[in-house]
Amino acid sequence: MTDRDPFAEGERAARDNIPAEANPYLGGSDEHALWAAGHEKVAGATEARESEGS
């Protein structure tokens, strides 16, 4: 049995350019919120780096 880490999965998804709308967890669940937070952490950092270069 493997323990899933929704936050890490969200970070990985953002790095792989998977959109936030692809969150696999049920809306309103703790896992959904963790996945979204992980995705936003990476996506937000990526967007900040891109805007600095423009």
Residue, then its C-alpha position, 0 to 999 in steps of 0.5 A: m500500500t502506498d501513501r499518496d501525497p496530494f500536495a506533492e501530486g499537485e506540484r508534480a502536475a504543475r511541473d508537467n503543465i497539467p492544468a489545475e482543472a485536472n485535479p483528480y480529487l473530489g471538490g471540497s475534500d482535504e485532498h482536493a485542497l492540498w492538490a490545488a495548493g501544491h499546484e498553485k505553489v509551483a504554477g505561481a512560481t513559474e508565472a513569476r519567473e516568466s513575468e520577470g523575463s518580459 
